[in-house]
């Protein structure tokens, strides 16, 4: 599937390519331009070994990867997996290759450290306290003022993030947030829960290029959230000419946040709430966005986040050629209630022509549990559409959703 390419091309170690569904389009991009050697936790198929090489190694263990990289003449280390971005940076540092410094990534990965860095630099601050004790959490919430948001300090993708509107709801939710884990996140904090002030207003994400401290927002995704008091991301919309790309308040906040965490060169995915006080940071990530947001960005700007990341891995300034063109959106479909999948049926004759991609995510017999029981894994279908505007994309998404039917398994509740 993926040719190894010319031996004269730079060789990049790609740590954890992730799934074909979520990041396959990025692998397809870089393999056309570079030789790719994959580091992955498990072995891969013989067909995929047409890459320059492949090593099965614990990609959460930087020391194991450093040992595995001996003898591989790598020119750069590439990673777009949030759970492995830190170990990948440590690998690149050990090999003497270009990377976002591991200390910078550690600050971004730790939700409290990010807040502390912003406070020290006078950036757009958000009140936040880390604790491992429900009594301390209640005291912190009293000082901050309700509502507050509880966040697992080290997890990713809004996993476990919960809104608490009063002391009773905070106390009821605290243990679930404190004990929430992910197999691929090994960081552990004694003070494992961050209590933050609630940020009201629409939520967006910004994918940006930072070069020598100069931050250029490339595309903005407007988030669609559901399942309160949790913050499940059920869709995103990207418009090539979004007015926020030129908003002075957001541009200043972007610059301040990158300076605060000492990000000098890299591609970042920042998430924001547009509050009455101006943009306030939710989090900063030292990699491109998830949920196929870079795919939407490529559709409407022509900028390929994977190739930008490859250039950065080689220490080269990426060539940003933005070609604005319309809008694109993604929507994830969830069941109306907890269920077991019988089948997902698509009436393709009713699908609008503007459907760019549609993928069934759930298999027959799969149990789908809505948040907070599970997170993201209860999606049963995704659909990507294009249009001249966000409103047109929303109409196409509605029409596409009407063409899809989830059939529960026989006897499912």
Secondary structure, 3 states (H helix, E strand, C coil): CCCCCCCCCCEEEEECCCCHHHHHHHHHHHHHHCEEEEEECCCCCCHHHHCCEEEECCCCCHHHHHHHCCCCCCCEEECCCHHHHHHHHHHHHHHCCCCCCHHHHHHHHCHHHHHHHHHHHCCCCCCEEEECCHHHHHHHHHHHCCCEEEEECCCCCCCCCEEECCHHHHHHHHHHHHCCCCCCCCCCCCCCEEEEECCCCCEEEEEEEEECCEEEEEEEEEEEEECCCECEEEEEEEECCCHHHHCHHHHHHHHHHHHHCCCCCEEEEEEEEEECCEEEEEEEECCCCCCCHHHHHHHHHCCCHHHHHHHHHCCCCCCCCCCCCCEEEEEEEECCCCEEEEEEEECHHHCCCCEEEEEECCCCCCEECCCCCCCCCCEEEEEEEEECCHHHHHHHHHHHHHCEEEEECCCCC
